[in-house]
Amino acid sequence: MKKHMIIKNSKKEKIFVNKVIKAIKDIDTSDLFNVISLENIVCSFTSSLERIWEKNSKIVNITNVTTQRP
């Protein structure tokens, strides 16, 4: 199994957080008049967040997966 991750307290984590903060600050709400406008803003922010995550995270193999049974 594989997943994206950013190492806690790493340089990449700091860059990721700073870029997310900038993306939030850059959200333009001046055109927020209805639900469709809100959906467009949310979709735009989501896309930005996904790009920032993919650029700053790395794919790692998870090899020690244990399944717990009830």
Helices and strands as residue ranges (DSSP letters): E 2-5, H 11-25, H 35-56, E 58-61
